[in-house]
């Protein structure tokens, strides 16, 4: 019984935004679920230490604190397979790592069948606009090792071409020199 599982990927690996701005951190759920009747739990965690697994399981600031003055600070939004965390009125306290976790659980037993997560970093700095850096690691991973090897081989081949041409030139020059010596001996 082969299990095909979903994965979670971050749309961007790093966000740099100014204080007071609003930012949407985005994760995408990819792949099939085991059973369409299972529960799908989604959770965001914060890591001040920027640990990619968010092991301290700290909830995002003010996302669940309903009685706090910034009760609208963080909200979870799910549209189909896109999971977003909207952070409003950013402060330096929001700088750090964010993990989006998705857990698939059996509806009857409530046991988790599959857990997947991804990590992104938010830096709150001075400036006017938010800057998003692409998740390069995911792109390289999706591209596969074979494609990377082909690219490396092409680059090495292009860099070695002058050496190969030089060696062919030297070999032909040596052969021409030997023929000239043989002709001199025959005379």
C-alpha positions in Angstrom: 0.0 0.0 0.0 2.0 2.9 -1.3 1.3 6.2 0.4 1.6 9.4 -1.6 1.8 12.4 0.6 1.4 16.1 0.2 4.2 18.6 0.9 4.2 22.2 2.0 6.4 24.8 0.2 7.0 28.5 1.0 6.2 31.0 -1.7 9.2 33.1 -0.6 12.1 32.2 1.7 12.7 35.7 3.0 10.6 38.8 3.5 12.1 42.2 4.4 9.4 44.8 5.3 9.3 48.2 7.1 7.6 48.8 10.4 3.9 49.5 10.3 3.4 47.6 7.0 1.2 44.6 6.3 2.7 41.4 4.9 1.2 38.1 3.8 3.4 35.0 4.5 2.3 32.3 2.1 2.7 28.5 2.0 1.3 26.2 -0.7 0.1 22.6 -0.1 1.2 20.4 -3.0 0.3 16.8 -3.7 -2.6 14.5 -2.8 -4.0 13.7 0.6 -4.4 10.0 1.7 -8.1 10.2 2.2 -10.5 13.0 1.2 -12.4 12.5 4.5 -9.4 13.2 6.7 -9.0 16.4 8.7 -6.4 18.9 7.6 -5.0 21.0 10.4 -3.0 24.2 9.6 -0.9 26.0 12.1 1.7 28.9 12.0 4.5 29.0 14.5 7.1 31.7 15.3 10.8 31.2 16.1 12.7 34.2 17.4 15.9 32.1 17.1 15.2 31.4 13.4 15.1 27.6 13.8 13.7 26.1 10.6 11.6 23.6 12.5 10.2 26.2 15.1 10.6 23.6 17.9 9.4 25.9 20.6 5.9 26.0 18.9 5.4 29.6 19.8 2.2 30.9 18.3 2.4 34.0 16.1 2.2 37.2 18.1 -1.4 38.3 18.7 -2.8 35.8 16.3 -4.7 34.0 19.0 -4.8 36.7 21.7 -8.4 38.1 21.3 -8.3 40.5 24.2 -5.1 42.3 23.3 -5.2 45.7 21.8 -3.8 44.4 18.4 -6.3 41.6 18.1 -6.3 42.0 14.3 -2.5 41.6 14.1 -2.4 38.1 12.6 -5.0 36.1 10.7 -4.9 32.8 9.0 -6.4 32.6 5.5 -6.9 29.4 3.6 -8.0 29.5 -0.1 -7.9 26.0 -1.6 -4.3 24.8 -1.2 -2.8 28.2 -0.3 -2.2 29.0 3.4 -1.5 32.6 4.3 -0.7 34.4 7.5 -1.4 38.2 7.3 0.7 40.3 9.7 -0.6 43.8 10.1 1.3 46.8 11.6 4.7 45.1 11.7 7.1 45.8 14.6 10.6 44.7 15.4 9.1 42.0 17.6 7.8 40.3 14.4 11.3 39.7 13.1 12.2 36.1 13.1 11.4 32.7 11.5 7.9 31.5 10.7 6.8 27.9 10.1 3.6 26.8 8.4 2.6 23.3 9.5 -0.1 21.2 7.8 -1.2 18.0 9.6 -3.4 15.4 8.0 -5.3 13.4 10.6 -7.7 10.5 10.5 -11.2 11.6 11.1 -12.1 8.5 13.2 -9.0 8.0 15.3 -7.7 11.6 15.3 -4.1 10.2 14.7 -1.9 12.1 12.4 -1.3 10.4 9.1 1.2 13.0 7.6 2.9 16.2 8.8 4.6 18.6 6.5 6.0 22.1 7.1 8.1 24.9 5.6 10.1 27.8 6.9 10.4 31.5 6.0 12.2 34.4 7.6 10.8 37.9 8.2 13.1 40.9 8.8 11.4 44.1 9.9 13.7 47.1 8.9 13.4 50.7 7.9 12.3 51.3 4.4 9.2 52.0 2.3 8.4 48.7 0.5 8.5 45.0 1.3 11.1 42.9 -0.5 10.5 39.2 -1.2 13.3 36.8 -1.9 12.5 33.6 -3.9 12.9 30.2 -2.3 16.0 29.2 -4.3 16.4 25.9 -2.5 12.9 24.6 -3.5 13.6 25.5 -7.1 16.9 23.7 -7.2 15.3 20.7 -5.5 12.4 20.5 -7.9 14.8 20.8 -10.9 16.4 17.5 -9.9 20.0 16.3 -9.7 20.1 15.2 -13.4 19.4 18.8 -14.6 22.1 20.2 -12.2 24.6 17.6 -13.5 23.8 18.5 -17.1 24.4 22.2 -16.4 27.7 21.5 -14.6 28.9 19.3 -17.4 28.1 22.0 -20.0 30.0 24.6 -18.0 33.0 22.3 -17.6 33.0 21.5 -21.3 32.9 25.2 -22.3 35.7 26.0 -19.8 37.9 23.1 -21.1 37.4 23.9 -24.8 40.4 26.2 -25.0 42.7 23.6 -23.4 41.4 20.9 -25.8 42.0 23.1 -28.8 45.5 24.0 -27.6 46.4 20.3 -27.2 45.0 19.4 -30.7 47.1 22.3 -32.1 50.3 21.0 -30.4 49.7 17.4 -31.6 49.2 18.5 -35.2 52.3 20.7 -35.0 54.4 17.7 -33.7 53.1 15.5 -36.5 53.9 18.1 -39.1 57.4 18.5 -37.6 58.0 14.7 -37.7 56.9 14.5 -41.4 59.3 17.3 -42.3 62.2 15.5 -40.5 61.3 12.2 -42.4 61.4 14.1 -45.7 64.8 15.6 -44.9 66.1 12.1 -44.1 64.8 10.6 -47.4 66.7 13.2 -49.3 
